[in-house]
Amino acid sequence: MRRRIRRPWLLGFVLVLATLLVTFLVRVARDPTGPALTVTAADGRARTVRLADLRRMPSLTRAGSYQNQYGNWGGAGVYTGVLLVDLLGSMEDGDEVVVRGADGYEVALDRARVEGPDYPVVVAYAVDGITVPSWKDGFRLVVLPEDGGVSNAEYGAASAGSFWVTCIVRISLVSQDEAAPAPEPL
């Protein structure tokens, strides 16, 4: 009788262990070096940038927060990441960068914002010592002035927080030559 009791338990244990092992192997096979995002150059060439790649680049660690459209402050934390300009390389006048989150939210930044020394735009991979993927916001676009907060007035936006894109999946450099022509007036 004891054998009949042990076998279902042993079988259940082996099935649970096998399920966990398969789940782990599938994750590793899909993403062997950690979370990633796609960076597309103005000429259309795309490259995958993984967390390990970002961690090898020069980084900026700084306190940051933003003001939203209602005047409230959010996002307070100490962020670590790579300057967006370092990730992209050189930009030309008229170029813009489009940053897209996993939820489909996009924001476009012109060259002046991307290269502005007073308001560094950073692709953050950690906040308060918590790194992606444990940090549920994923890779996040943040603006990190020295004083730690970016208000709507000083950033010249209805909502400085609208530039803080979460769970970034794609960063695209759009050349002025590729921009769609303006529609002709009627």
N, C-alpha and C positions, 0 to 999 in steps of 0.2 A: 504494500500500500504506500509506503514512503516513496518508492520510485515514481509512482504516478503523480504524486504531489510535487516532487522535485522537477520532473521533466517539463511540465508546463511553465514553471518558474524559470528554469534554465533556458527554455526555448524563448520565452518572452524577453529575458535578459539579452540573449544573443541577438534577437531581432531589434531591440532598442539600440544596442551597441552598433550593429550593422547600419542602421538608419543614420545614426550620428556620424559614423565614419563616411558614409556615402555623401551626406550633406556637406561635411567638411571638404571632401575631395572635389565636389562640384564647385564649391566656392573658390577653392584654390585654382582649379582649372580655368574658371572664368576670369579670375582676377589675381594672377600669381604675385603681383608686386604691390597690391594695394589699390585704393581708390584712384580714379583717373578723370581727367577732363580732356576735351579736344581743343586745340588751338589751331585756328585756320589763318594762314597768311593772306595778304592782299591778292596774291597770285592764285589763290585757291588751294594751295598745298596744305594739307592737314597733318597734324602730328598729335600723338597721344602723350600727355604729360601726366605722370603718375606722382603720387605722394612722395615716393622715394626721390624722384627727380627734383621736386620742389624743395625738399629738405637739403639737397646738395647745393642749391643756389644761395647766394647772399640773402639774408632775411632781415626783416624789420620786426621788432617786438615793441609794442607801444599800447598804452591805454587808449580806448576809443569808445565813443558813443555818438548817437545821431539824434536829431530832432525830426519828428514826423510832421505831417501836414496840419495836425491839430495843435502843434506846439509842445507836445509831450516828448520826453527823452526816453530812448530805449537803446538796447544793444550794448549796455555798459560791460566792459571786460578788457582784459589785456590780451591783445591779438598778436599772433606771430604768422608771418607770411612773406610772400615775395612781391616786390613792386611790380605792378602790371606792366610798366614800361620795360622792365628787365625781361619779363616773360615774352613780350611781343617783339622787342627790337625797335628799330627806327620807324618813325612815322613821318609822313609828309603833311604839309599844310592841306587842310580839307579832309584828311582821313578821319575816320571815326572807328571806335571799337564797340562792337555789340556783344554784350554779355548776357547769356541765357541760362536760366535756372531750370531744374528738372521739372518744375511745374509749368513751364512755358513762359514765365515772366521774363521780359527782356528790358535792358536799359542800354541806351547808346551814349557814349562819351566821346566828346571831341578831343582833339590833340591837346588843347590847353588844359583840360581837366586831367587827362592821363599823365601829362608831364609836369603838372603844377607842383613845385617844390614845397609850397606851404600846406598843401592838402594831398599828401601821398596816397595814391590809390593802390591798394594791396589785395592780392589774392591770398586770403588767410587760410591756413590749414590747421590752426589751433587757437583756442581761446582758454584763458585761465589754466593753461597746462593740459587741457584735454584736446587730443589730436583726432582728426578724422581717421577712421570712421566712428570712433566713440563719440565725437562731437556730432550731434545729429543735424546741425545746420550744413554739414558737408563743407566743401570749399566755399568760402564766402567772400564776396567783394566788400571791402571796407575802406573807409576814408579816415586816415589817421593823422590829423594835425598834431603839433607838439603839445597843445594844451589839452588834448584828449577828447574834445567834443566838437562836432561840426553842426552848427546851427543853420537853419534855413536862410537867414539873412546873410551870414558870412559866406555861404556856399552859393548864394544866388539862385536858390531853387525853392519851389513851393513846398518840397519835402526833401530834405537832405537824406532822409532814410530811404527814399526811393532808389538811391544808388547802391544800397547795401543788399545785393542780390545773394540769396541763399542757395545752397545746393547747386553750384555752378556745374554745368555739363559742357558748355561750349563758349569759347571766346573767339570772336572773328574780327579781324582787321579788314575794314572795308575801305578801299582806295577811292579817292575822289573821282578817278576815271571810271569806276564801276558803279558809281551812284546813278540812280535812275534820273533821266532828265526831267526837269520841271514841266508840268503840263502847260500847254500853250493857252493863253487867255482866250476866252470866247468872244 
